[in-house]
């Protein structure tokens, strides 16, 4: 056990997050997501029984978002709807991340389902949660820690 780290961050997940570089993306997906086929040889971390909001909070407690892009967060657009519609789960996750200061309003973009799958295929890793609510898929682009930018 390490001090100050969310206990949900397993050694495997911490290793993946540490290995990611600036601009790499990680997917946090619901239980219905086609994670195994989309990961195709890249890290696939399973968090059975863990909800998406909890998993996002744990990951973003250590993962800085990319400040060099306008929208470092994407969520899977609910099928057959026009953006910016968000499911109840998507609203809850985004609201909680904004309330914690992990995310600013306007930093999320909807991604059409098949476009999201394409980004997931190129992602550094996929975290497959036990979230049962559908359309609970997010993608986060890693940034740098602001202190690391100081001379």
Secondary structure, 3 states (H helix, E strand, C coil): CCCCCCCCCCHHHHHHHHHCCCCCEEEEECCCCCHHHHHCCCEEEEECCCCHHHHHHHHHCCCCECCCCCCCEEEECCCCCCCCCCCHHHHHHHHHHHHHCCCCCCCEEEECHHHHHHHHHHCCEEEEECCCCCCCCEEEEECCCHHHHCC
